[in-house]
Amino acid sequence: MSAVRTQAERLLAEATGILEAAGVESARHDAESLLSHVTGIPRMSLVTRARPDGIQKDAFLKLIEARASRIPLQHLTGSAAFRYVDLEVGPGVFVPRPETEMLAGWAIDHAKTLTDPVVVELCAGSGAISLSVVHEVPSARVHAVELDEPAYEWAQRNLDGTGVDLRLGDMADAFSDLDGTVDIVVANPPYIPLDAWESVAPEVRDHDPSLALWSGDDGLDAMRVLEQTAWRLLKPGGVVGAEHADAQGESAPEVFVPRWTSVRDNLDLARRPRFVTATKPAN
């Protein structure tokens, strides 16, 4: 057992050092995730159970080299965990973030209070929110739209067989057949200002699709379109929730202030502003 532990620890320590030197913040976590991916041993059992052979070791070190070049971890493993589901991801689709799980949870909690709720996800990307909704609220009728064709293809893979009505198109004119009938609109739209390039992590700016990132000079161009689309789709009393950057805790809600009620900003687990919610007036 000691030899097994020493072998795994030595490999993980070497890989962690490589990733730390490359500026990867979650170096140990990523090293463990990649060794788990290669060996099939769960992360928590690597130290006691992992005994990689030569082929596995070479594959692992190649993945570490790729991660050190700032290729996203999820692109290397081919999957991303989100709430209680796993999604297929890779080049061409935005990798879902843990912060977005809170927005999905808000939509799910609201859907659970309704009978046969109608939910629309705009800017669906990988389909993470839609998949979570149908997984946790089986009675929900879920519709999703994505503009970027490569991302749409990833969403197709993730939503195949779930009953989600997935469409390729622009959220601005999507789902005209649903106007005034929707209970919940939810979205993680692009929200990064065009001048924020240097502040964005290489994993994001170099690998996530540009359509999922940039949104005008103030980062709120997509939010303004989303507000108009949600107003058109929602029935009176319906609700909308949309993610934004932590610096947009005041500016994002202002998009909804003129004609919505119960406009509220919501914090993520790190206590940073993360998503705005609002209600369409009943009258």
C-alpha positions in Angstrom: 0.0 0.0 0.0 2.9 2.3 0.8 4.4 1.8 -2.7 1.0 2.6 -4.3 0.7 5.8 -2.3 4.2 6.9 -3.1 3.8 6.3 -6.8 0.5 8.2 -7.0 1.7 11.0 -4.7 5.0 11.4 -6.7 3.1 11.7 -10.0 0.5 14.1 -8.6 3.2 16.3 -6.9 5.1 16.6 -10.2 2.0 17.4 -12.1 0.8 20.0 -9.5 4.2 21.7 -9.7 3.9 22.0 -13.5 0.4 23.5 -13.3 1.3 25.9 -10.6 4.3 27.2 -12.6 1.9 27.7 -15.5 -0.4 29.8 -13.4 -3.3 27.3 -13.0 -5.1 28.3 -9.8 -6.6 24.9 -9.1 -3.4 23.0 -9.8 -3.8 20.1 -7.4 -7.5 19.6 -8.1 -6.9 19.6 -11.9 -4.0 17.1 -11.5 -6.2 14.8 -9.5 -9.0 15.1 -12.0 -6.8 14.3 -14.9 -5.2 11.3 -13.2 -8.7 10.1 -12.3 -9.8 10.5 -15.9 -6.8 8.5 -17.1 -7.0 5.7 -14.5 -10.7 5.5 -13.9 -10.0 5.7 -10.1 -12.2 8.3 -8.2 -10.2 11.4 -7.1 -10.7 10.6 -3.4 -9.1 7.2 -3.9 -6.2 8.0 -6.1 -3.5 8.0 -3.3 -4.5 4.6 -2.1 -5.6 2.9 -5.3 -4.0 4.4 -8.3 -1.2 2.4 -9.9 -0.8 3.9 -13.4 1.1 1.8 -15.9 3.5 3.3 -18.4 0.8 4.1 -21.0 -1.4 5.8 -18.4 1.5 7.8 -17.0 2.4 9.1 -20.5 -1.2 9.9 -21.3 -1.5 11.8 -17.9 1.6 13.8 -18.5 0.5 14.8 -22.0 -2.8 16.0 -20.5 -0.9 17.9 -17.8 1.1 19.6 -20.5 -2.1 20.5 -22.3 -3.6 21.9 -19.2 -0.4 23.9 -18.5 -1.0 25.6 -21.9 -4.3 26.7 -20.4 -6.6 24.4 -22.3 -9.7 24.1 -20.1 -9.8 21.0 -17.8 -13.2 20.1 -19.1 -12.0 20.1 -22.7 -9.4 17.5 -21.7 -11.8 15.3 -19.9 -14.7 15.9 -22.3 -17.2 16.5 -19.5 -18.4 19.1 -17.0 -20.4 18.5 -13.8 -23.3 20.9 -13.2 -25.6 20.4 -10.2 -26.8 16.8 -10.5 -25.9 16.2 -14.2 -22.8 15.7 -16.3 -22.5 17.5 -19.7 -20.5 16.7 -22.7 -18.3 19.8 -23.5 -15.4 20.6 -25.8 -14.1 23.2 -28.3 -17.0 25.3 -29.6 -19.1 25.5 -26.4 -19.0 27.6 -23.3 -18.0 25.5 -20.3 -20.7 25.9 -17.6 -19.4 27.4 -14.3 -20.3 26.5 -10.7 -21.6 30.1 -10.3 -24.4 29.4 -12.8 -25.6 26.5 -10.7 -27.3 29.1 -8.3 -29.2 30.7 -11.2 -30.3 27.2 -12.3 -31.3 26.5 -8.7 -33.4 29.7 -8.6 -35.3 28.6 -11.8 -35.7 25.1 -10.5 -37.0 26.2 -7.1 -39.6 28.5 -8.8 -40.6 25.8 -11.3 -41.3 23.4 -8.4 -44.0 25.8 -7.1 -45.9 25.6 -10.4 -48.0 22.9 -12.1 -46.6 21.9 -15.5 -44.4 25.0 -15.7 -43.2 26.3 -19.0 -39.5 27.3 -18.9 -37.4 28.9 -21.6 -33.6 29.0 -21.6 -32.1 31.7 -23.8 -28.4 31.6 -24.8 -28.4 27.8 -23.9 -24.8 27.0 -24.7 -24.3 23.4 -23.6 -27.8 23.2 -22.4 -26.7 23.0 -18.7 -29.7 24.9 -17.2 -32.3 23.1 -19.4 -30.9 19.7 -18.6 -30.9 20.5 -14.9 -34.5 21.7 -15.0 -35.9 18.6 -16.7 -33.8 16.4 -14.4 -35.1 18.0 -11.2 -38.5 19.1 -12.4 -39.8 16.3 -14.7 -43.2 18.0 -15.1 -41.6 21.1 -16.7 -42.0 21.8 -20.4 -38.6 23.2 -21.3 -37.6 25.1 -24.4 -34.1 26.3 -25.3 -32.4 28.4 -28.0 -28.8 28.8 -29.0 -27.4 31.1 -31.7 -23.9 29.6 -32.2 -24.1 26.5 -34.4 -21.1 24.6 -32.8 -22.6 25.2 -29.3 -26.0 24.2 -30.5 -24.5 20.9 -31.6 -23.1 20.3 -28.1 -26.5 21.1 -26.6 -28.1 18.6 -29.0 -25.9 15.9 -27.6 -26.7 16.8 -24.0 -30.4 17.3 -24.4 -31.1 14.4 -26.8 -33.9 12.2 -25.4 -34.9 14.7 -22.6 -37.9 16.2 -24.3 -36.4 19.7 -24.3 -37.5 21.7 -27.4 -34.1 22.9 -28.6 -33.9 25.4 -31.4 -31.1 27.1 -33.4 -31.6 30.8 -33.6 -31.3 34.3 -32.2 -33.0 34.9 -28.8 -34.3 38.2 -30.1 -37.0 36.6 -32.2 -37.1 33.1 -30.7 -40.2 31.3 -29.7 -42.8 33.7 -31.2 -45.2 30.7 -30.9 -44.8 30.9 -27.1 -45.5 34.7 -26.6 -47.3 35.4 -23.4 -47.4 31.7 -22.3 -44.1 31.2 -20.4 -43.7 31.0 -16.7 -39.9 31.3 -16.4 -37.2 32.7 -18.6 -33.6 31.9 -17.6 -30.3 32.7 -19.3 -26.6 33.0 -18.9 -26.0 35.6 -21.7 -22.7 37.0 -22.8 -21.8 39.9 -20.5 -18.1 40.8 -20.8 -17.3 44.3 -22.0 -15.2 44.5 -25.2 -12.4 46.3 -23.4 -12.0 43.7 -20.7 -9.9 41.3 -22.8 -6.7 41.4 -20.7 -8.6 40.7 -17.5 -10.2 37.5 -18.8 -8.5 34.1 -18.0 -6.8 32.4 -21.0 -9.0 29.4 -20.5 -12.0 31.6 -21.2 -10.8 34.1 -23.8 -8.8 31.6 -25.9 -11.2 28.6 -25.8 -14.8 29.6 -25.0 -16.7 30.8 -28.1 -16.6 34.6 -28.6 -20.4 34.7 -29.0 -20.7 33.5 -25.4 -18.4 36.1 -24.0 -18.5 39.6 -25.4 -21.4 42.0 -25.2 -20.7 45.5 -26.3 -19.0 48.4 -24.6 -20.6 47.9 -21.2 -21.2 44.2 -21.4 -25.0 44.6 -21.3 -26.0 44.5 -25.0 -27.3 40.9 -24.7 -29.0 41.7 -21.4 -31.0 44.4 -23.1 -32.2 42.0 -25.8 -32.9 39.4 -23.2 -35.1 41.8 -21.3 -37.2 42.5 -24.4 -37.5 38.8 -25.2 -38.4 37.8 -21.7 -41.1 40.6 -21.6 -42.6 39.2 -24.9 -42.5 35.5 -23.8 -43.6 35.7 -20.2 -47.2 35.6 -19.0 -48.3 38.2 -16.4 -46.6 37.2 -13.2 -43.9 35.3 -14.9 -40.3 35.6 -13.8 -36.9 36.1 -15.5 -33.4 35.4 -14.2 -30.2 36.3 -15.9 -26.5 36.0 -14.9 -24.1 38.9 -15.1 -20.6 39.9 -14.2 -19.8 40.7 -10.5 -19.2 44.3 -11.5 -22.7 44.6 -13.0 -24.6 44.2 -9.7 -26.2 47.6 -10.2 -26.1 48.1 -13.9 -27.7 44.8 -14.8 -30.8 45.2 -12.6 -31.2 48.7 -14.0 -32.0 47.1 -17.4 -35.2 45.7 -15.8 -36.2 48.6 -13.5 -38.4 50.6 -15.9 -41.2 48.1 -16.4 -40.6 45.1 -14.2 -41.5 44.5 -10.5 -39.5 42.7 -7.8 -36.2 43.5 -9.5 -33.5 42.0 -7.3 -29.9 41.2 -7.6 -28.6 37.9 -6.1 -25.2 36.9 -4.7 -23.2 33.8 -5.5 -21.5 31.5 -3.0 -18.6 33.9 -2.8 -21.0 36.7 -1.9 -20.5 38.5 -5.2 -23.3 39.9 -7.3 -24.1 37.2 -9.8 -27.7 37.2 -11.3 -30.7 39.5 -11.6 -34.3 38.3 -11.2 -37.5 40.2 -12.0 -41.2 39.7 -12.3 -43.5 40.7 -15.1 -46.4 42.7 -13.6 -49.7 40.9 -13.3 -51.6 43.8 -14.8 
